[in-house]
Amino acid sequence: MKRYSIRFAIGCVVLLLVFAGCSTPTPKKVLVVTTTTGFRHSSIETAEKIIAELGAKSGAFTVDYARVTPPDVMRKPNAPKPTGDAKKDEANKKRFDADLAKYKAVEDESNASLKKYAEDQKAVLAEKMSPAALKNYDAVIFAETTGDLPLPDPEAFIKWVEAGHGFCAMHSGSDTFHKFPPYIEMLGGEFKTHGAQVSVTAINKEPTHPAVKHLPAQWEVFDEIYEFKTHEQTNVHELLSMDKHPQTKEPGYNGMSWYRTPGKGRVFYTSLGHREDMWDPEWKDAKGERKNPPAIALAYQQHILGGIKWALGLEK
């Protein structure tokens, strides 16, 4: 009886070890931030969808969001101008007064919407990106953020990354926090300007990195190509770059994607991703057309997936 009990106990232990070895690793937790206080890209919603799909399909991570949908009434209207002699012509005066009343009503609605939008953004970021809330995540992604985001504690966020967490930014993540130098230093580059969208050839500078190992030595894409300031080639690990100016074609370095390791943290950035057809292989414009073929979008998805997994410490 004792032998049977011992054998049974050993069998249970063996089974537990087998099941433990076969169990799927717990997915990492990622916070996707799409808050904007400046220009808002139309591809943000596409980016949110694609990042969530990549996490689910790969099983590498789950997604939470820090986002606020902008109100319909955002911009202040233009004030009406009087037509004719409003002082002498009663009809013109009545028309101008009516237009002015409409203008003031829309202006009031716009001001109220903008105020509530700013308050909602601040509240969402206070909930999701406070020092206490950041403990719930393994990485943060700035997907096409712009402007100076109302983070509850920007310095604490930088320290959180440097303590050993992941940070990724796509496209206008470099057009963010222009007034907060520690962020620009952590990211490794700051948006300066861009020209018209154009077809360019990106050079694969580190083909062993998971963000670009699937790409050819030269990768042609059509997108809005950024130029940078406060960006030094020697201060980043290049992933994709150009050896000529995107508009003038003059020889010279132009960074496109890179990674950094500030402290114990892992930072991945790609300037690509302005267009919806960079993100989504099924997207088409109102005319049913697209500039980038589906294969480019699928390659871009693997580009950011590899970068995210590297930032999470899942890929070497």
Secondary structure, 3 states (H helix, E strand, C coil): CHHHHHHHHHHHHHHHHHHHHHCCCCCEEEEEECCECCCCCCCHHHHHHHHHHHHHHHCCEEEEEECCCCCCCCCCCCCCCCCCCCCCCHHHHHHHHHHHHHHHHHHHHHHHHHHHHHHHHHHHHHHHCCHHHHCCCCEEEEECCEECCCCCCHHHHHHHHHCCCEEEEEHHHHCECCCCHHHHHHHCCEEEEECCCEEEEEEECCCCCCCCCCCCCEEEEEECCEEEECCCHHHCEEEEEEEECCCCCCEEEEEEEEEECCCCCEEEEECCCCCHHHHCCCCCCCCCCCCCCHHHHHHHHHHHHHHHHHHCCCCC
